[in-house]
Amino acid sequence: MNFDDTPQEAAFRETARQWVEANAPKELHAELSKSSLGRIRLAKHDIVDVGKAWQKKKFEGNWACLHWPKEYGGRGATPIERVIWQQEEGVYGKLTQPFQIGEGMCGPTVMAWGSEDAKRRHLPKLASGEEIWCQLFSEPSAGSDVAGLRTRAEKKGDNWVVNGQKIWTSGAHYSDFGLLIARTDPSVPKHKGLTMFFLDMKSPGVEVRPIKQANGMQEFNEVYFTDVVISDSQRLGAVGEGWSVSLTTLMNERMSIGSRLATGVPEMFEFCANLMLEDGLAIDDPAVRSKLASWAVKSSGLKYTSYRAISALSKGEQPGPENSIGKLVSGMMLQDIATYAMDLQGAAGVLTGSDEETVQGQFQQMLLSSPSMRIAGGTDEILRNIIAERVLGLPGDIRVDKDVPYNKIPTKGR
């Protein structure tokens, strides 16, 4: 395949490059360049405030959610133009971290399953940075089994009343709206009794409790629902069709995580080129070079696997199970590279601070953050099952509760 730009793509790239050069907040470039390994932390700015300002500027310049249809706030760009834009936006793309879930997961779900009124009311506001969205899926009792959730939604006239709990909800503490999947019929098998909604996160009865992470950040949250009223007009898809709707979200989530996750490969090469071991530079050590070569090959594989997804999108197809490959491999690489970097540093790996200490602190932050990347968007085990069954065509895993009504499944504490 020829991966060079066509004349049209080259012209698009030059236009994007000039716009970024003229509009990007260059005063943040140095900080953003150092914040790729497990943290995005600005010394004098709040990432949400700066992110909203950058998202608004992109929207006004017709560069926000540019692959979305024009009527919903996008540009109607092609998938390859979206990739070109991400390449040219570079480190400034990190400023829109608060919008990645909305743009990459919630927005496409609303676009695929929402009413026309819901699409026109919310998608342009999401694209412009006026609204931030989160994804309310995971629960303490369900783990990676999304269909095992307990949060209930009961129909009361034209509304639904929701009670339950979600956990590991990224960005819930600053989100305006969220996608919520709840159980609406416990008398049928667990995958068939679910329904998807979207709700205002400021609704009465919604309580958000931040979770302190090992790396000092507070990106995840617990969310509690106590008699929360949601209008039936905020339902996505038919009643009982929530599992099908959630697959749209999950496939987009895995593609989004796999394509944006920093694996640390470039930083690791630079680090080894400057790290002095007892017998010379780390990069001259045969064992280190072997590790670097292995990661370089995997990084290249991730790049071209993502091109397969881009090719499918360019044909109008939905993201498929192949996206689980990128997410699985990049999550493992992130942890492997961080662990090896810490091993090379020895006692120096515990340092954080300024100048050269920051580099060492980056790998420390990377290591502390990396386990979450092997859980978010589906654990390694879940992703391997998906790849085995839906990509390789292997026999399905044994699921003894597959056809059992949810309220008949033996469990404690229900």
C-alpha positions as CSV (number, residue, x, y, z in Angstrom):
1,M,0.0,0.0,0.0
2,N,1.1,3.6,-0.7
3,F,0.8,5.7,2.5
4,D,1.9,9.0,0.9
5,D,-0.5,11.8,0.8
6,T,-2.5,12.3,-2.4
7,P,-2.4,15.9,-3.8
8,Q,-5.8,16.5,-2.1
9,E,-4.6,15.1,1.2
10,A,-1.4,17.1,1.0
11,A,-3.4,20.3,0.5
12,F,-5.6,19.4,3.4
13,R,-2.6,18.8,5.6
14,E,-1.0,22.1,4.7
15,T,-4.3,23.9,5.5
16,A,-4.5,22.1,8.9
17,R,-0.8,22.8,9.6
18,Q,-1.2,26.5,8.9
19,W,-4.3,26.8,11.1
20,V,-2.6,25.0,14.0
21,E,0.5,27.2,13.7
22,A,-1.7,30.3,13.8
23,N,-4.1,29.3,16.6
24,A,-2.4,26.8,18.9
25,P,-1.5,27.9,22.5
26,K,2.2,27.6,22.0
27,E,2.9,28.7,25.6
28,L,1.7,25.2,26.6
29,H,3.8,23.2,24.1
30,A,6.6,22.4,26.4
31,E,4.4,21.1,29.2
32,L,2.2,19.1,26.9
33,S,5.3,17.5,25.3
34,K,6.3,16.2,28.8
35,S,2.9,15.0,29.8
36,S,2.4,12.0,27.6
37,L,3.2,9.2,30.0
38,G,0.2,8.6,32.2
39,R,-0.6,12.2,33.2
40,I,-1.7,15.5,31.7
41,R,-1.0,18.1,34.3
42,L,-0.5,21.8,33.7
43,A,1.2,24.0,36.3
44,K,-0.8,27.1,35.9
45,H,-3.9,26.0,34.1
46,D,-6.9,23.8,34.6
47,I,-7.0,21.1,31.8
48,V,-10.8,21.4,31.6
49,D,-10.8,25.2,31.2
50,V,-8.0,25.1,28.7
51,G,-9.6,22.2,26.9
52,K,-12.9,24.0,26.5
53,A,-11.1,27.1,25.1
54,W,-9.2,25.0,22.5
55,Q,-12.3,23.0,21.6
56,K,-14.3,26.2,21.1
57,K,-11.5,27.6,18.9
58,K,-11.4,24.5,16.8
59,F,-15.2,24.5,16.5
60,E,-15.2,28.1,15.3
61,G,-12.4,27.2,12.8
62,N,-14.4,24.1,11.6
63,W,-11.8,21.7,13.0
64,A,-13.7,20.1,15.9
65,C,-15.2,16.6,15.5
66,L,-14.4,17.2,11.8
67,H,-15.5,13.7,10.8
68,W,-19.0,14.3,12.0
69,P,-21.7,15.5,9.6
70,K,-21.9,19.3,9.1
71,E,-25.5,19.4,10.5
72,Y,-24.2,18.0,13.9
73,G,-21.3,20.4,14.2
74,G,-18.6,18.6,12.2
75,R,-16.9,19.1,8.9
76,G,-18.0,16.0,7.0
77,A,-14.3,15.1,6.6
78,T,-13.1,11.7,5.5
79,P,-11.5,9.2,7.9
80,I,-8.1,9.8,6.4
81,E,-8.5,13.6,6.8
82,R,-9.3,13.0,10.5
83,V,-6.0,11.1,10.8
84,I,-4.1,13.9,9.1
85,W,-5.7,16.4,11.4
86,Q,-4.7,14.4,14.5
87,Q,-1.1,14.2,13.2
88,E,-1.0,18.0,12.6
89,E,-2.7,18.9,15.9
90,G,0.0,16.9,17.6
91,V,0.5,17.6,21.3
92,Y,-2.3,20.1,21.4
93,G,-4.7,17.2,20.9
94,K,-4.0,16.4,24.6
95,L,-5.9,19.6,25.5
96,T,-9.2,18.0,24.4
97,Q,-8.8,15.0,26.8
98,P,-12.0,16.0,28.6
99,F,-13.9,15.7,25.3
100,Q,-12.4,12.4,24.0
101,I,-15.1,10.2,25.6
102,G,-17.8,12.5,24.2
103,E,-16.3,12.8,20.8
104,G,-15.1,9.2,20.4
105,M,-17.8,7.2,22.2
106,C,-20.9,9.1,23.3
107,G,-21.3,11.2,20.3
108,P,-21.2,8.3,17.8
109,T,-23.7,6.4,19.9
110,V,-26.2,9.3,20.0
111,M,-25.6,9.8,16.3
112,A,-26.4,6.1,15.6
113,W,-29.4,5.6,18.0
114,G,-30.7,9.0,19.2
115,S,-33.7,10.9,17.9
116,E,-33.1,13.7,15.4
117,D,-34.0,16.2,18.1
118,A,-31.4,14.8,20.5
119,K,-28.8,14.8,17.8
120,R,-29.4,18.4,16.8
121,R,-29.7,19.6,20.4
122,H,-26.6,17.9,21.9
123,L,-24.0,17.0,19.2
124,P,-23.2,20.6,18.2
125,K,-22.8,21.6,21.8
126,L,-20.5,18.6,22.4
127,A,-18.4,19.6,19.3
128,S,-18.1,23.2,20.4
129,G,-17.0,22.3,23.9
130,E,-20.1,23.6,25.6
131,E,-21.0,20.1,26.9
132,I,-18.8,17.4,28.2
133,W,-20.0,13.8,28.3
134,C,-19.1,10.7,30.2
135,Q,-19.9,7.0,30.0
136,L,-21.8,5.3,32.8
137,F,-21.3,1.5,32.2
138,S,-19.0,-0.2,34.8
139,E,-20.4,-1.4,38.2
140,P,-18.7,-2.8,41.3
141,S,-20.6,-6.1,41.1
142,A,-20.3,-6.6,37.3
143,G,-16.6,-6.1,36.7
144,S,-15.9,-6.5,32.9
145,D,-19.3,-8.2,32.5
146,V,-21.3,-5.1,31.4
147,A,-24.4,-7.2,31.0
148,G,-24.2,-8.2,34.7
149,L,-25.1,-4.7,35.9
150,R,-27.6,-4.1,38.7
151,T,-28.6,-0.5,38.2
152,R,-32.4,-0.5,37.7
153,A,-34.6,1.8,35.6
154,E,-38.3,1.5,36.2
155,K,-41.0,3.0,33.9
156,K,-43.2,5.6,35.6
157,G,-45.6,7.2,33.0
158,D,-43.4,9.0,30.4
159,N,-40.4,8.9,32.7
160,W,-37.9,6.3,34.1
161,V,-36.7,6.2,37.7
162,V,-33.1,5.1,38.1
163,N,-31.5,3.6,41.2
164,G,-28.0,2.1,41.4
165,Q,-24.3,2.7,41.2
166,K,-21.6,3.1,38.6
167,I,-17.8,3.1,39.1
168,W,-14.6,4.0,37.3
169,T,-16.5,6.7,35.4
170,S,-13.8,8.9,33.8
171,G,-14.6,12.6,33.9
172,A,-17.9,12.3,35.7
173,H,-16.9,15.1,38.1
174,Y,-16.8,17.7,35.3
175,S,-19.3,16.2,32.9
176,D,-22.6,17.8,31.9
177,F,-24.2,14.6,30.4
178,G,-23.6,10.9,30.4
179,L,-24.6,7.7,28.6
180,L,-26.3,5.4,31.1
181,I,-27.1,1.7,30.6
182,A,-29.5,0.2,33.1
183,R,-31.6,-2.9,33.6
184,T,-35.2,-2.5,32.7
185,D,-36.3,-6.1,32.7
186,P,-34.8,-8.6,35.2
187,S,-37.0,-11.5,34.0
188,V,-35.2,-12.1,30.8
189,P,-31.5,-13.2,30.1
190,K,-29.1,-10.5,31.2
191,H,-28.2,-9.3,27.7
192,K,-31.8,-8.8,26.7
193,G,-33.1,-6.8,29.7
194,L,-31.0,-3.6,29.2
195,T,-31.9,-0.2,28.0
196,M,-29.6,2.8,27.1
197,F,-30.3,6.4,28.2
198,F,-28.6,9.7,28.3
199,L,-29.0,12.0,31.3
200,D,-28.1,15.4,32.7
201,M,-25.3,14.8,35.3
202,K,-26.8,17.7,37.4
203,S,-30.1,15.9,37.8
204,P,-31.5,15.5,41.3
205,G,-30.4,12.2,42.9
206,V,-27.0,12.0,41.0
207,E,-24.0,12.0,43.3
208,V,-20.4,11.9,42.1
209,R,-17.6,10.8,44.4
210,P,-14.0,11.1,43.0
211,I,-11.6,8.2,43.4
212,K,-8.0,9.0,44.3
213,Q,-5.6,7.2,42.0
214,A,-2.1,5.8,42.8
215,N,-0.5,8.4,40.6
216,G,-2.1,11.3,42.5
217,M,-4.7,12.1,39.9
218,Q,-8.5,12.0,40.3
219,E,-9.8,11.1,36.9
220,F,-12.2,8.3,37.9
221,N,-15.3,8.5,40.0
222,E,-18.1,6.5,41.7
223,V,-21.6,7.7,40.6
224,Y,-24.7,7.0,42.7
225,F,-28.3,7.3,41.5
226,T,-31.1,7.7,43.9
227,D,-34.6,8.0,42.4
228,V,-33.2,9.9,39.4
229,V,-35.9,10.8,36.9
230,I,-35.1,10.5,33.2
231,S,-37.6,11.3,30.4
232,D,-38.3,8.5,27.9
233,S,-37.3,11.0,25.2
234,Q,-33.7,10.5,26.5
235,R,-33.8,6.8,25.6
236,L,-31.4,5.5,22.9
237,G,-32.7,2.6,20.9
238,A,-35.7,0.5,21.9
239,V,-36.5,-0.8,25.4
240,G,-34.5,-3.9,25.9
241,E,-32.1,-3.1,23.1
242,G,-29.4,-1.6,25.4
243,W,-26.8,-4.3,24.7
244,S,-26.9,-3.6,21.0
245,V,-26.6,0.1,21.6
246,S,-23.7,-0.5,24.1
247,L,-21.7,-2.4,21.4
248,T,-21.6,0.8,19.3
249,T,-20.1,2.6,22.3
250,L,-17.7,-0.2,23.2
251,M,-16.3,-0.6,19.7
252,N,-15.7,3.1,19.4
253,E,-14.2,3.1,22.8
254,R,-11.7,0.5,22.0
255,M,-10.8,2.2,18.7
256,S,-10.4,5.5,20.5
257,I,-8.3,4.1,23.3
258,G,-6.1,2.0,21.0
259,S,-5.5,4.9,18.6
260,R,-4.7,7.6,21.2
261,L,-2.9,5.7,23.9
262,A,0.7,6.7,24.3
263,T,2.8,3.5,24.6
264,G,6.0,5.4,25.5
265,V,8.1,4.0,22.6
266,P,9.6,7.3,21.4
267,E,10.2,8.4,25.0
268,M,11.9,5.1,25.8
269,F,14.2,5.3,22.7
270,E,15.3,8.8,23.8
271,F,15.7,7.8,27.4
272,C,17.9,4.8,26.5
273,A,20.0,7.0,24.1
274,N,21.0,9.2,27.1
275,L,21.0,6.8,30.1
276,M,24.5,5.8,31.2
277,L,24.7,2.3,32.7
278,E,27.8,0.8,34.4
279,D,29.3,-0.3,31.0
280,G,28.1,2.5,28.7
281,L,25.0,3.9,27.2
282,A,21.9,1.8,27.6
283,I,21.1,1.9,23.9
284,D,24.4,0.2,23.2
285,D,23.6,-2.8,25.4
286,P,22.4,-5.8,23.3
287,A,19.7,-6.8,25.7
288,V,18.3,-3.2,25.7
289,R,18.5,-3.0,21.9
290,S,16.5,-6.3,21.7
291,K,13.8,-4.9,23.9
292,L,13.6,-1.7,21.9
293,A,13.5,-3.6,18.6
294,S,10.6,-5.7,19.9
295,W,8.6,-2.6,20.9
296,A,9.4,-0.8,17.6
297,V,7.9,-3.8,15.7
298,K,4.8,-3.8,17.9
299,S,4.4,-0.1,17.5
300,S,4.6,-0.4,13.8
301,G,2.0,-3.2,13.9
302,L,-0.3,-1.0,15.9
303,K,0.0,1.8,13.4
304,Y,-0.9,-0.4,10.4
305,T,-3.6,-2.2,12.3
306,S,-5.2,1.2,13.0
307,Y,-5.1,1.8,9.2
308,R,-7.3,-1.2,8.7
309,A,-9.9,0.4,10.9
310,I,-9.5,3.7,9.0
311,S,-10.0,1.8,5.8
312,A,-13.2,0.2,7.1
313,L,-14.5,3.6,8.2
314,S,-13.7,5.1,4.8
315,K,-16.1,2.4,3.3
316,G,-18.9,3.5,5.6
317,E,-18.5,0.4,7.9
318,Q,-18.9,0.5,11.7
319,P,-15.8,-0.1,13.9
320,G,-15.4,-3.8,14.4
321,P,-13.9,-6.3,16.8
322,E,-10.5,-5.8,15.2
323,N,-10.1,-2.6,17.3
324,S,-9.7,-4.8,20.4
325,I,-6.3,-5.8,19.0
326,G,-4.9,-2.3,19.2
327,K,-6.3,-1.6,22.6
328,L,-5.0,-5.0,24.0
329,V,-1.4,-4.6,22.6
330,S,-1.0,-0.9,23.4
331,G,-2.2,-1.5,27.0
332,M,0.4,-4.3,27.6
333,M,3.1,-2.3,25.9
334,L,2.5,0.7,28.1
335,Q,3.0,-1.4,31.3
336,D,6.0,-3.4,29.9
337,I,7.9,-0.3,28.8
338,A,7.3,1.5,32.1
339,T,8.4,-1.5,34.1
340,Y,11.6,-1.9,32.1
341,A,12.4,1.8,32.3
342,M,12.0,1.6,36.1
343,D,14.3,-1.5,36.2
344,L,17.0,0.4,34.2
345,Q,16.8,3.4,36.5
346,G,17.0,1.5,39.7
347,A,16.6,3.6,42.8
348,A,16.5,6.8,40.6
349,G,13.1,5.7,39.3
350,V,11.3,7.0,42.4
351,L,12.3,10.6,41.7
352,T,9.9,13.2,40.4
353,G,10.6,16.9,39.9
354,S,12.1,19.2,37.3
355,D,14.8,19.0,34.7
356,E,16.2,15.5,34.2
357,E,14.3,14.2,37.2
358,T,11.1,14.8,35.3
359,V,11.9,12.2,32.7
360,Q,12.4,9.6,35.4
361,G,9.2,10.8,37.1
362,Q,7.3,10.4,33.8
363,F,8.1,6.7,33.7
364,Q,7.0,6.4,37.3
365,Q,3.7,8.0,36.5
366,M,3.4,5.8,33.5
367,L,3.8,2.7,35.6
368,L,1.3,3.8,38.2
369,S,-1.3,4.6,35.4
370,S,-0.7,1.6,33.2
371,P,-2.8,-1.0,35.1
372,S,-5.9,1.1,34.5
373,M,-5.3,1.0,30.7
374,R,-5.5,-2.8,30.9
375,I,-9.0,-2.5,32.5
376,A,-10.6,0.5,30.8
377,G,-12.5,-0.4,27.7
378,G,-12.5,-4.1,28.6
379,T,-9.9,-6.2,30.4
380,D,-7.2,-8.1,28.6
381,E,-9.2,-11.3,29.1
382,I,-12.4,-9.9,27.7
383,L,-10.5,-8.5,24.6
384,R,-8.8,-11.9,24.0
385,N,-12.2,-13.6,24.0
386,I,-13.5,-11.0,21.5
387,I,-10.5,-11.5,19.3
388,A,-10.7,-15.3,19.5
389,E,-14.4,-15.5,18.8
390,R,-15.2,-12.6,16.5
391,V,-11.9,-12.2,14.6
392,L,-10.4,-15.7,14.5
393,G,-13.7,-17.5,14.5
394,L,-12.8,-19.8,17.4
395,P,-15.5,-21.5,19.5
396,G,-17.2,-19.3,22.0
397,D,-16.3,-19.2,25.7
398,I,-18.6,-21.2,28.0
399,R,-21.2,-18.9,29.5
400,V,-23.5,-20.9,31.8
401,D,-25.8,-17.9,32.5
402,K,-26.3,-16.9,28.9
403,D,-29.9,-17.9,28.6
404,V,-30.9,-17.8,32.2
405,P,-33.2,-14.9,33.3
406,Y,-31.2,-12.4,35.2
407,N,-33.3,-12.7,38.4
408,K,-32.7,-16.4,38.4
409,I,-28.9,-16.2,38.3
410,P,-27.5,-17.3,41.7
411,T,-25.6,-14.4,43.4
412,K,-25.0,-12.8,46.8
413,G,-26.4,-9.5,47.9
414,R,-29.1,-9.0,45.3
